[in-house]
Amino acid sequence: PACIAPLVAAPMPRRAFSDDKWRVNISFFAHMTTRPQEGLTVGKARTAMKANGSFANLVESAEETGLPDEEDKHEDVDGDSLIMPAGYGHRAASWVQARVRLISLPSSGHAEDCDPGEPKSAESGPADKWLELPEVPLAECGVRTSESLKSSEFGDLHVLSLRSDFFREGGVYRLQLRLGNSFRRAPWSTSSRLFRCDVPQPAPSPDANVEVTTLSASMVLCRWQAFTVPPGIAKVAYLLTAQPTWQTASQHGVRAVSSTFVFPADSEVMLEAELSSLLPATEYVFSVAARYPRIGWLSWSQDVRSKPLVLDHAVADWLAPPAPSVHPVAGPRP
């Protein structure tokens, strides 16, 4: 029988991003260095955790994940059972293990081929099976301390960091944790809330637009508000496109022009870039979309568009070439 106490609360996953990789940080409580209060039950601890507002930053809200909000599920754990320490004597745990279950995938199952909208249930694959991940030493799970989190009541707060390659981009998952040592292992914890394993695409502000200034007969300067990105990301790639409102049958006529630019991620600034190879007296719709250079979806985000515009004639018009002239040539006549 298991002699290591199970985790009291469900694990709390939250995505963490950077420019070249992203991870899933899973917060969980376990009494490793302190003993729980005498007579403290699982139900009382859960009630106290719900009343403590310090846990809001440990788990993503429904607005952040884009998934329906749901109540915590406490299957297979008796709320009247006493909380037991997991770091003393025969209950001393040395590692933590996670297992994940795929709930649904995007419509095509491939992040690079679809939009990161509301996922559909996977018709095939391990949607009904748990995938156990490698055990991780507890020494590698950083312990957070906070005056607002009473360790004697909730336990020590640990953070398990999992690489994103354990998950499928765009998939919706649940996960469970358990503690163990070289001889024993605890029962699996209750399931976490649903969480989505992807990188949120850059989002334009609701009132964003594209300002266009004509620089020459074939070049314009475009200005737009920087898109909003999650914390931790420092660079964003922008696709600037000029789409003509009409097309020609010939490939040598008017056509769409686009160019990609990489800017620092700062949603408080106005960005600007030049777009060349345009034609005067041609109506274009200018648009800006964004994505990340190295992580996340390969598809571009929702774009911001201007109204149909024509290059400013006062700037775009050029002087006509001089008429050909005839010069006498000295020498014998043919």
C-alpha positions in Angstrom: 0.0 0.0 0.0 1.1 3.6 -0.6 2.6 5.2 2.5 3.2 8.7 0.9 0.3 11.1 1.3 -1.4 12.3 -1.9 -1.4 15.9 -2.8 -4.3 17.8 -1.2 -5.1 20.2 -4.0 -5.3 19.6 -7.8 -2.1 20.7 -9.7 -2.3 24.2 -11.1 -0.7 24.5 -14.6 0.3 27.8 -16.1 2.2 28.5 -19.4 5.5 30.3 -19.3 7.0 31.8 -22.5 10.3 33.0 -23.9 11.5 33.9 -27.4 13.0 30.5 -28.2 10.9 28.0 -26.1 8.0 27.7 -23.8 7.1 25.5 -20.9 4.2 24.5 -18.6 4.8 25.4 -15.0 2.8 23.2 -12.6 2.3 24.5 -9.0 1.4 22.1 -6.3 1.5 21.9 -2.5 3.1 19.3 -0.3 4.1 19.3 3.4 7.8 18.6 3.0 9.5 20.9 5.5 6.5 21.5 7.9 3.8 19.4 9.4 0.2 20.3 8.8 -2.0 21.7 11.5 -3.4 19.1 13.9 -6.8 18.0 12.7 -6.6 19.7 9.4 -8.7 17.9 6.8 -8.6 17.9 3.0 -12.0 19.7 2.9 -10.9 22.4 5.3 -7.7 23.1 3.4 -9.6 23.4 0.1 -12.0 25.8 1.6 -9.1 27.9 3.0 -7.4 27.8 -0.4 -10.5 29.1 -2.2 -10.8 32.0 0.2 -7.1 33.0 -0.2 -6.7 35.3 -3.1 -3.0 34.6 -3.4 -3.6 31.6 -5.7 -5.0 33.7 -8.6 -1.6 34.0 -10.2 -0.9 30.2 -10.0 -3.6 29.0 -12.4 -4.7 30.6 -15.6 -8.2 32.0 -15.8 -10.8 31.1 -18.4 -10.0 34.4 -20.2 -6.3 33.5 -20.5 -6.9 29.9 -21.7 -9.9 30.5 -23.9 -11.6 27.5 -22.4 -14.8 27.2 -20.4 -14.5 27.9 -16.7 -15.1 24.9 -14.5 -15.2 23.9 -10.8 -12.3 21.9 -9.3 -12.9 18.2 -9.5 -11.9 16.2 -6.4 -12.5 12.6 -7.5 -11.3 9.7 -5.3 -10.2 12.0 -2.4 -12.2 12.1 0.8 -12.7 15.6 2.0 -12.9 14.4 5.7 -9.5 12.6 5.6 -6.7 14.2 7.6 -3.8 15.8 5.7 -0.6 13.8 6.1 2.9 15.1 5.7 4.9 13.9 2.7 8.4 14.7 3.8 9.0 12.8 7.1 10.0 9.2 7.9 8.5 6.6 5.6 6.5 9.3 3.8 9.7 11.2 2.7 9.2 11.8 -1.0 12.2 12.4 -3.3 10.5 12.8 -6.7 7.4 14.0 -8.4 5.8 12.5 -11.5 3.2 13.9 -13.9 0.8 12.2 -16.2 -1.3 14.0 -18.9 -4.4 13.1 -20.8 -5.2 14.6 -24.2 -8.8 15.9 -24.2 -9.1 17.5 -27.7 -7.1 18.8 -30.6 -7.7 21.6 -33.2 -9.8 20.6 -36.2 -6.9 19.3 -38.3 -4.7 18.1 -35.4 -1.7 20.1 -36.7 -0.9 23.5 -35.2 0.8 24.8 -38.4 -2.2 24.0 -40.6 -5.1 25.5 -38.6 -6.2 28.4 -36.5 -6.0 28.2 -32.7 -9.7 28.5 -32.1 -12.0 26.4 -30.0 -10.7 22.8 -30.3 -12.7 19.8 -31.4 -12.6 16.4 -29.8 -9.9 14.2 -31.2 -11.4 11.3 -33.2 -8.2 9.2 -32.8 -5.2 9.2 -30.6 -4.7 8.8 -26.8 -7.7 10.9 -25.8 -8.9 8.3 -23.2 -5.4 7.3 -22.0 -3.0 8.8 -19.5 0.6 9.3 -20.6 3.0 9.1 -17.7 6.0 11.5 -18.0 9.5 10.8 -16.5 10.0 11.3 -12.7 11.6 14.6 -11.7 13.6 15.0 -8.5 11.9 17.3 -6.0 15.2 19.1 -5.6 14.6 20.5 -9.2 11.2 21.8 -8.3 11.7 25.3 -6.9 10.0 26.0 -3.6 8.2 29.4 -3.4 7.7 31.2 -0.2 5.2 33.9 0.5 3.9 35.6 3.6 0.3 35.2 2.3 0.7 31.4 1.9 0.8 29.7 5.2 2.9 26.6 4.8 1.5 24.9 7.9 -2.0 25.2 6.3 -1.4 24.5 2.6 2.1 22.9 2.5 5.2 24.0 0.7 4.5 25.4 -2.7 6.6 23.7 -5.4 6.8 24.3 -9.2 7.3 21.5 -11.7 8.4 22.8 -15.1 7.6 20.6 -18.1 9.0 21.1 -21.7 6.4 21.9 -24.4 7.6 18.9 -26.5 5.7 16.7 -24.1 2.5 18.1 -25.5 0.9 18.6 -29.0 0.6 22.2 -30.0 -3.0 23.4 -29.7 -4.1 20.4 -27.6 -6.3 20.6 -24.6 -5.1 18.6 -21.6 -5.7 17.6 -18.0 -2.9 16.4 -15.7 -2.3 14.7 -12.4 0.7 14.5 -10.1 2.0 12.0 -7.5 5.0 11.9 -5.1 7.3 9.0 -4.5 10.7 7.7 -3.4 12.9 4.7 -4.2 10.4 2.3 -2.4 6.9 3.8 -2.4 4.7 6.1 -4.4 1.6 8.1 -3.5 -1.8 7.8 -5.3 -2.4 10.2 -8.2 -3.7 13.5 -7.3 -7.1 14.9 -8.5 -7.1 16.2 -12.1 -6.2 19.7 -12.9 -8.5 22.1 -14.8 -8.4 22.0 -18.6 -5.5 23.9 -20.0 -4.5 24.6 -23.6 -0.9 23.8 -24.8 -0.1 26.5 -27.2 1.2 30.0 -27.4 -1.5 32.7 -27.7 -1.1 34.6 -30.9 -0.3 38.3 -30.9 -3.5 40.3 -30.5 -4.2 43.7 -32.0 -5.9 46.4 -29.9 -9.6 46.8 -30.6 -9.2 50.3 -32.1 -6.0 49.5 -34.0 -5.6 50.8 -37.6 -2.8 51.2 -40.2 -1.7 54.7 -41.0 -0.1 55.1 -44.5 2.2 58.0 -45.7 3.4 58.2 -49.3 7.2 58.5 -49.6 7.6 58.2 -53.3 6.0 56.8 -56.4 6.7 53.3 -55.2 7.2 53.4 -51.5 5.0 54.1 -48.4 5.6 54.4 -44.7 3.1 52.4 -42.6 2.5 53.0 -38.8 0.5 50.8 -36.4 0.1 50.0 -32.8 2.2 47.1 -31.5 0.3 43.9 -30.8 -0.2 42.5 -27.3 1.8 39.4 -26.5 2.1 37.2 -23.3 4.8 38.1 -20.7 8.2 36.7 -21.4 8.2 37.2 -25.2 10.6 39.9 -26.4 10.3 39.7 -30.2 7.4 39.7 -32.6 7.4 39.3 -36.4 5.0 41.4 -38.4 3.8 40.8 -41.9 3.1 44.1 -43.8 1.0 43.6 -46.9 -0.4 45.8 -49.7 -3.2 44.0 -51.4 -4.6 45.7 -54.6 -8.3 46.0 -54.8 -8.2 44.6 -58.4 -6.1 42.1 -60.2 -4.8 41.8 -63.8 -4.7 38.8 -66.0 -1.0 39.3 -66.6 1.7 38.5 -64.1 3.5 41.7 -65.1 0.7 44.0 -63.9 -0.4 45.0 -60.4 0.1 42.5 -57.7 0.2 42.1 -53.9 3.4 43.2 -52.1 4.4 42.0 -48.7 7.4 42.2 -46.4 8.3 40.8 -42.9 9.8 42.8 -40.0 10.8 41.9 -36.5 10.3 44.4 -33.6 10.7 44.3 -29.8 7.5 43.3 -28.0 6.2 46.5 -26.5 2.4 47.1 -26.8 2.8 50.7 -25.7 4.6 52.0 -28.8 3.8 52.8 -32.4 5.7 50.8 -35.0 6.6 51.9 -38.5 8.1 50.2 -41.6 8.5 51.1 -45.2 6.9 49.0 -48.0 8.3 49.4 -51.6 7.6 48.0 -55.1 4.2 49.7 -55.2 2.5 51.3 -58.3 1.0 54.8 -58.4 -2.6 55.4 -59.3 -3.4 51.9 -57.9 -5.8 51.3 -55.0 -4.4 49.2 -52.2 -5.6 47.8 -48.8 -2.7 47.8 -46.3 -2.8 45.2 -43.5 -0.5 44.1 -40.6 -0.5 40.6 -39.0 1.9 39.1 -36.5 3.4 35.9 -35.2 6.5 34.9 -33.2 9.8 34.2 -34.9 10.6 30.9 -33.3 7.7 29.6 -31.2 3.9 29.2 -31.6 1.7 29.0 -34.5 3.1 29.3 -38.0 -0.1 30.9 -39.3 -0.4 34.7 -39.0 -2.7 36.3 -36.4 -5.8 38.3 -37.1 -4.7 41.3 -39.2 -5.4 45.0 -38.9 -6.4 46.7 -42.2 -6.7 50.1 -43.6 -9.4 51.4 -45.9 -8.7 51.3 -49.6 -6.0 53.9 -50.4 -4.2 55.3 -53.4 -0.7 56.8 -53.2 -0.7 60.5 -52.7 -0.5 62.0 -56.2 1.4 65.1 -55.0 4.2 62.9 -53.9 3.9 59.9 -56.2 3.7 61.7 -59.5 7.1 62.0 -61.3 8.4 64.1 -64.1 7.8 62.6 -67.6 10.9 61.6 -69.4 12.2 64.1 -72.0 11.1 63.8 -75.6 13.6 62.2 -77.9 15.8 64.7 -79.8 17.6 64.4 -83.2 21.3 65.3 -83.4 23.2 65.7 -86.7 25.9 63.2 -87.3 29.1 64.3 -89.2 30.5 61.9 -91.7 29.8 60.3 -95.1 26.2 59.7 -96.0 25.2 56.1 -96.5 
